[in-house]
């Protein structure tokens, strides 16, 4: 996107502030309120700067919009994202910017003795979609993953992922197959049954590529244990969109299902007012998250 640059895989602060300001302005105008109505005559000037993306607001400032229909979780996400990116921007300014001729070192071409972190730092996943399928006993039988990958280093050809089935923590429960745009290179299995997967992309990527590279794979789950009633993910830095798709089968359909965006996993398990999803007879639920804060968890939770 022309109005964004990447710093540690994140959009620049101005873009995040502008998105937050635009949402505050939308809430206010939808409620038929002026800036003076919300903040008083002395606060309207500051409100104008915030809503136009020029100034980073405090959380106390944002709370003034909640009575007029503001979604507290979405606003909190936008606030944290804008604040964290502002901190990154100040860090870069203190260290000094890189010269235009700077080019990062090439990405590794083989796994060898490389760690998960060694590979992970050479790319970002701009968008990710996870589709889960459950059988009639409530057991997850498959997870399909599609990723839109952008290189941070020239020649990036490797990417990796981590997967687990918390309801059945035994080695051998999970098996991985590559689908489009990649081949499976290596799998590490933890004693708890979680796996780290390493894939080779079908062509080398470069930071100058116009579009991110799309590829997919699936995780097959061989278990007789019903799934825990939660699907949770921690999208990495640089991820702009995360989509979660859950497909349940009769007779084991969720009784109550809600989505969450939380800074801790405990909060994710508690239903929140306004976040419940209407029951669907076909058992198919889908949720996209487009305001992602590094370190937060996103997903769906339900009651069997």
C-alpha positions as CSV (number, residue, x, y, z in Angstrom):
1,X,0.0,0.0,0.0
2,X,1.5,3.4,-0.9
3,X,0.9,5.1,2.4
4,X,2.7,2.4,4.5
5,X,6.2,1.4,5.2
6,X,7.4,-1.5,7.2
7,X,9.3,-1.3,10.5
8,X,9.8,-4.7,12.0
9,X,6.9,-5.9,9.8
10,X,4.4,-3.3,11.0
11,X,2.7,-0.3,9.3
12,X,4.0,3.2,10.1
13,X,2.4,5.1,13.1
14,X,0.6,7.6,10.9
15,X,-1.4,4.8,9.2
16,X,-2.4,3.3,12.6
17,X,-3.4,6.8,14.1
18,X,-5.4,7.6,11.0
19,X,-7.3,4.4,11.3
20,X,-8.0,5.0,14.9
21,X,-9.0,8.6,14.3
22,X,-11.3,7.6,11.4
23,X,-13.1,5.1,13.6
24,X,-13.6,7.7,16.4
25,X,-15.0,10.2,13.9
26,X,-17.3,7.5,12.4
27,X,-18.7,6.8,15.9
28,X,-19.3,10.4,16.7
29,X,-21.0,11.4,13.4
30,X,-23.2,8.2,13.5
31,X,-24.5,9.4,16.9
32,X,-25.2,12.8,15.5
33,X,-22.7,14.5,17.9
34,X,-20.2,17.3,17.3
35,X,-16.7,17.3,18.6
36,X,-17.8,20.1,21.0
37,X,-20.6,17.8,22.2
38,X,-18.2,15.0,23.1
39,X,-15.3,17.0,24.4
40,X,-16.6,20.4,25.3
41,X,-15.5,23.7,23.7
42,X,-11.9,23.5,25.0
43,X,-11.4,20.0,23.8
44,X,-12.6,20.3,20.2
45,X,-9.2,21.4,18.8
46,X,-7.5,18.4,20.3
47,X,-10.3,16.1,19.1
48,X,-9.9,17.4,15.6
49,X,-6.2,16.5,15.6
50,X,-7.0,13.0,16.9
51,X,-9.8,12.3,14.5
52,X,-7.6,13.4,11.6
53,X,-4.8,11.1,12.7
54,X,-2.3,13.8,13.6
55,X,-2.2,13.1,17.4
56,X,-2.0,9.9,19.4
57,X,-4.8,10.1,22.0
58,X,-4.9,8.7,25.6
59,X,-7.2,5.9,26.5
60,X,-9.2,8.4,28.7
61,X,-9.8,10.4,25.6
62,X,-11.1,7.4,23.7
63,X,-13.4,6.4,26.5
64,X,-15.5,9.5,25.8
65,X,-16.7,7.8,22.6
66,X,-17.9,4.6,24.3
67,X,-21.3,5.9,25.3
68,X,-22.0,6.8,21.7
69,X,-21.7,3.3,20.3
70,X,-18.0,2.7,20.3
71,X,-16.9,-1.0,20.5
72,X,-14.5,-1.2,23.5
73,X,-12.6,-4.2,22.2
74,X,-12.1,-2.7,18.7
75,X,-11.1,0.7,20.1
76,X,-8.7,-0.9,22.5
77,X,-7.1,-2.9,19.7
78,X,-6.7,0.2,17.5
79,X,-5.3,2.2,20.5
80,X,-2.8,-0.5,21.4
81,X,-1.7,-0.9,17.8
82,X,-1.3,2.8,17.3
83,X,0.6,3.2,20.5
84,X,3.0,0.3,19.9
85,X,3.8,1.4,16.4
86,X,4.5,4.9,17.7
87,X,7.0,3.4,20.1
88,X,8.6,1.5,17.2
89,X,8.8,4.7,15.2
90,X,10.5,6.6,18.0
91,X,13.0,3.8,18.4
92,X,13.9,3.9,14.7
93,X,14.3,7.7,14.8
94,X,16.7,7.4,17.8
95,X,18.8,4.8,16.0
96,X,18.8,6.6,12.7
97,X,17.3,5.4,9.5
98,X,19.0,3.0,7.1
99,X,20.4,4.5,3.9
100,X,18.5,3.9,0.7
101,X,21.2,1.6,-0.6
102,X,20.8,-0.7,2.4
103,X,19.8,-4.3,1.5
104,X,19.2,-6.9,4.1
105,X,21.3,-10.1,4.0
106,X,19.9,-12.9,1.9
107,X,17.6,-15.4,3.5
108,X,18.8,-19.0,4.2
109,X,18.2,-21.6,1.5
110,X,18.4,-24.7,3.7
111,X,17.1,-25.7,7.1
112,X,20.3,-27.4,8.4
113,X,20.9,-26.3,11.9
114,X,18.8,-23.2,11.6
115,X,16.3,-22.5,14.4
116,X,12.6,-21.6,13.9
117,X,13.5,-18.0,14.8
118,X,16.3,-17.9,12.2
119,X,13.8,-18.7,9.4
120,X,10.9,-16.7,10.8
121,X,12.7,-13.3,10.7
122,X,13.1,-13.3,6.9
123,X,9.4,-13.0,6.1
124,X,6.1,-11.8,7.4
125,X,2.6,-13.4,6.9
126,X,0.5,-10.5,5.7
127,X,-2.8,-12.5,5.8
128,X,-3.7,-15.9,7.1
129,X,-6.8,-18.0,6.9
130,X,-7.4,-21.1,9.1
131,X,-10.3,-23.4,8.4
132,X,-11.2,-26.1,11.0
133,X,-13.4,-29.1,10.4
134,X,-15.1,-31.0,13.2
135,X,-16.9,-34.3,13.0
136,X,-20.2,-35.3,14.6
137,X,-18.4,-36.1,17.9
138,X,-16.9,-32.7,18.2
139,X,-13.4,-33.9,17.3
140,X,-11.3,-31.6,15.1
141,X,-10.2,-33.7,12.1
142,X,-8.5,-31.1,9.9
143,X,-7.0,-27.6,9.8
144,X,-6.4,-26.0,6.5
145,X,-4.0,-23.0,6.5
146,X,-3.6,-20.4,3.7
147,X,-0.9,-17.8,4.0
148,X,0.0,-14.6,2.1
149,X,3.8,-14.3,2.6
150,X,6.0,-11.3,1.9
151,X,9.8,-11.5,2.1
152,X,11.8,-9.3,4.5
153,X,15.1,-10.6,3.0
154,X,16.0,-11.4,-0.7
155,X,15.7,-15.0,-1.7
156,X,13.3,-16.1,1.0
157,X,12.2,-19.7,0.2
158,X,11.4,-21.1,3.7
159,X,8.5,-20.6,6.1
160,X,7.4,-22.4,9.2
161,X,4.4,-22.8,11.5
162,X,3.5,-24.3,14.9
163,X,0.5,-26.4,15.6
164,X,-1.0,-28.4,18.5
165,X,-4.2,-30.2,19.5
166,X,-4.6,-29.4,23.2
167,X,-7.3,-31.9,23.8
168,X,-4.9,-34.8,23.0
169,X,-1.3,-34.1,23.7
170,X,0.4,-37.2,22.3
171,X,3.1,-37.5,19.6
172,X,1.6,-38.7,16.3
173,X,-1.8,-37.0,16.6
174,X,-0.9,-34.4,14.0
175,X,0.2,-35.0,10.4
176,X,1.0,-32.3,7.9
177,X,0.6,-32.2,4.1
178,X,1.6,-29.4,1.7
179,X,-1.0,-28.2,-0.8
180,X,-0.5,-25.2,-3.1
181,X,2.6,-23.2,-3.7
182,X,5.0,-25.1,-1.3
183,X,6.4,-28.5,-0.3
184,X,6.9,-29.9,3.2
185,X,10.6,-29.8,4.1
186,X,10.8,-31.0,7.7
187,X,8.7,-31.5,10.9
188,X,9.8,-31.4,14.5
189,X,7.6,-33.1,17.1
190,X,7.4,-32.1,20.7
191,X,6.7,-34.7,23.5
192,X,3.4,-33.0,24.1
193,X,2.4,-33.7,20.5
194,X,2.8,-30.1,19.2
195,X,4.7,-29.8,15.9
196,X,6.9,-27.2,14.2
197,X,6.5,-27.4,10.4
198,X,9.0,-26.2,7.8
199,X,8.0,-25.6,4.2
200,X,9.9,-24.7,1.0
201,X,8.2,-22.1,-1.2
202,X,8.0,-22.9,-5.0
203,X,10.0,-19.8,-5.9
204,X,12.3,-17.3,-4.3
205,X,10.7,-14.2,-2.8
206,X,12.0,-10.7,-2.7
207,X,11.0,-7.7,-0.6
208,X,10.3,-5.8,-3.8
209,X,7.7,-8.2,-5.0
210,X,4.4,-6.4,-5.9
211,X,2.2,-8.9,-4.2
212,X,2.6,-11.3,-1.3
213,X,3.0,-15.0,-2.2
214,X,0.1,-17.3,-1.5
215,X,0.5,-20.9,-0.4
216,X,-1.5,-23.5,1.6
217,X,-1.1,-26.7,3.6
218,X,-3.3,-28.8,5.9
219,X,-2.9,-30.4,9.3
220,X,-4.6,-33.7,9.7
221,X,-5.7,-34.7,13.3
222,X,-5.9,-38.3,14.3
223,X,-7.7,-38.4,17.7
224,X,-10.7,-39.8,19.5
225,X,-10.8,-36.9,21.9
226,X,-13.4,-34.1,21.6
227,X,-11.8,-30.7,20.9
228,X,-11.5,-28.0,23.6
229,X,-14.1,-25.4,22.9
230,X,-11.7,-22.7,21.7
231,X,-9.8,-21.9,18.6
232,X,-7.0,-19.4,19.4
233,X,-4.2,-17.8,17.4
234,X,-1.4,-15.3,18.0
235,X,-0.9,-13.7,14.6
236,X,2.7,-12.6,14.2
237,X,4.1,-9.1,13.6
238,X,3.1,-7.8,10.2
239,X,-0.1,-9.7,9.9
240,X,-2.8,-7.4,8.6
241,X,-5.7,-9.9,8.5
242,X,-6.5,-13.2,10.2
243,X,-9.6,-15.2,9.2
244,X,-10.9,-18.1,11.2
245,X,-13.4,-20.6,9.8
246,X,-15.0,-23.3,11.9
247,X,-17.3,-26.0,10.5
248,X,-19.2,-28.2,12.9
249,X,-21.3,-31.3,12.2
250,X,-24.6,-32.5,13.8
251,X,-25.4,-33.5,16.4
252,X,-22.3,-31.9,18.1
253,X,-23.0,-28.2,17.4
254,X,-22.0,-25.3,19.6
255,X,-24.7,-24.2,22.1
256,X,-23.2,-20.7,22.5
257,X,-20.3,-19.3,20.4
258,X,-18.5,-15.9,20.6
259,X,-15.5,-14.3,19.1
260,X,-12.7,-12.6,21.0
261,X,-9.7,-10.3,20.7
262,X,-7.9,-10.2,24.0
263,X,-4.5,-9.5,25.5
264,X,-4.6,-12.7,27.5
265,X,-6.0,-16.2,27.0
266,X,-8.2,-16.1,30.2
267,X,-10.2,-13.2,28.8
268,X,-10.7,-15.1,25.6
269,X,-12.7,-17.8,27.4
270,X,-15.2,-15.4,28.9
271,X,-18.3,-14.5,26.7
272,X,-18.6,-10.7,26.3
273,X,-21.7,-8.7,25.7
274,X,-22.0,-8.0,22.0
275,X,-19.5,-10.6,20.9
276,X,-21.8,-13.6,20.7
277,X,-22.5,-15.0,17.3
278,X,-26.0,-16.0,16.3
279,X,-26.5,-19.8,16.2
280,X,-26.2,-21.3,12.7
281,X,-28.1,-24.5,11.8
282,X,-25.5,-25.5,9.3
283,X,-22.7,-25.2,12.0
284,X,-20.5,-23.0,9.8
285,X,-19.0,-19.9,11.6
286,X,-16.5,-17.4,10.1
287,X,-14.8,-14.4,11.5
288,X,-12.2,-12.0,10.1
289,X,-10.0,-9.8,12.2
290,X,-8.4,-6.8,10.6
291,X,-7.2,-4.8,13.6
292,X,-4.4,-7.0,15.0
293,X,-2.2,-6.0,18.0
294,X,1.1,-7.8,18.4
295,X,0.9,-10.2,21.4
296,X,-2.9,-10.4,21.5
297,X,-4.8,-13.6,20.8
298,X,-7.8,-13.8,18.4
299,X,-10.3,-16.5,17.7
300,X,-13.6,-18.2,18.5
301,X,-14.8,-19.9,21.7
302,X,-18.0,-21.8,22.5
303,X,-19.9,-24.1,24.8
304,X,-20.7,-27.6,23.8
